[in-house]
Amino acid sequence: MIIQKWSARLMPLQKAAFVDALNALNAVYRGQGRVAWGRVHHELYGGHHIRMEREFPDIATLDADERRAADPDIMAIKRRLLECVVPGSVEITHYETVETEK
């Protein structure tokens, strides 16, 4: 499984606006059959870091999903998300999980 992680530092007093924009983004993703951001973590006492994650079965599925990212509706909502974060603090990483025998 591939996990895409998006993390950033929120600007002061922007958590509610960020979550509203994220809910709108997820609604558009679901409407287009894309993978929504399923987990959101907000660090309360560490400088207001926020992290979102979504999962894909393989890298090909992630690539196919990302090819649809230039949709104008999606770009407008992503701009709203970015207005809530400290410029230059966004980091996108990808992980592959491996199941091991117990």
N, C-alpha and C positions, 0 to 999 in steps of 0.2 A: 504494500500500500504506500502511496505517495502522500505526504502531508505538505501542504503549502501553508507557510506561516507569514503573516504580515504583522509587523510591529512598529510602533512609533511612540513618541511622547506627546501627550495631549497638551494643548494650550490651556491656561487656567479657565475654569468654568465652562468648558466646552464638551464635557462628557455627554450631556443630554442631547446636544445638537449632533454629536458624532453618532450616538446610538440611533437617533431618528433617521439620519442619512443611511446608516448601515441597514436598518429595517427596510428602507425604500430600495436600496441596492439589492438586498436579498429577495424582495418581492419581484423585481425585474428579472433577476437570475432565475427564480423558480418559474416565472412566466415564459421564459425562453428555454426552459429545460436544462439550465446550467446548474452547476454545483454551488449551493449557497454557503456562506460562511457559517459554519455550524457551532463553533465555540468561540466565545469572546472572554478574555481575561483582562481585568482592570486592576492594576497594582495600586493600592490605596496609599501606602506610605513610602513609596520609593520613587517619587518624582512623577507620578501619574502616567505610567507607561500603560499602553494598551496593546493587546496581542489578539489576533484573530487567526483561526485555523480552519481549513477545509481539507477533506480527504478525497483521494482519487484511487481507483483500483490499480492504475499503472500510469506511466509517463505519457503514453500515447493519448489517453483520455484527458490528462491535464493539458497537453498541447492542443488538442481539439477544442477544449473549453476556452483556452486563452486566445485562440484565433478569433473568437467572437467578441473580444474585449473592446473593439473600436466602435461599438454601437453608440450613436449619439446620446441616447438616454442614459446609458451606463457611464459615459464620459462626464455628463453633467452631474450625476450623483457622486462620482468619484471626486470631482472638484469640490463638492460640498464636504466630503470627508476630509480632503486635504486642507480645507480652510480651518479645520478644528485641531490640526496637529502642528507641532513645531517644525518649521521648514528644515529640511535636511535630516530629519530624524527617522524617516521611513526606511525600513529594512524588510526585504522579502527574501525568505529562504525556503528551501525545499528539502524534505527529509524522506528517506525510504525506510519503512519499518520492515523488520524481518522477524517472523515468528520462529521461536526456538522450541525445541522439545523440552518438556518438563521432567 
